[in-house]
């Protein structure tokens, strides 16, 4: 198999002897089966941020998603005033 551009430095440094096959390709990375000496391993190659184009990427990266549409609109507006929470202690 032709060596992927992003794995070439690892081959040049002797960390990978051979790229056997591409195992899978996903939203943010590709996984290859590689040979390192006697061992067969996987190498995960992350795509550049510009190439990661999938639905709702911002929400995926931030790790938060609000189901309540009213709350999500409020979060998007970033209100200037903040309510003071009432203390239970008086």
NORCORZI-V365086 format. One line per field, one symbol per residue. psi: psi as a letter, one per 40 degrees, with the letter a starting at -180 (. if undefined). Layout:
# NORCORZI-V365086
psi->???
This chain:
# NORCORZI-V365086
psi->ihhideedddddeedhdihdihdihadeiihihihgbeihiihhhhiiddeghihfddddddeihhdhdddddddddgidihihihhee.
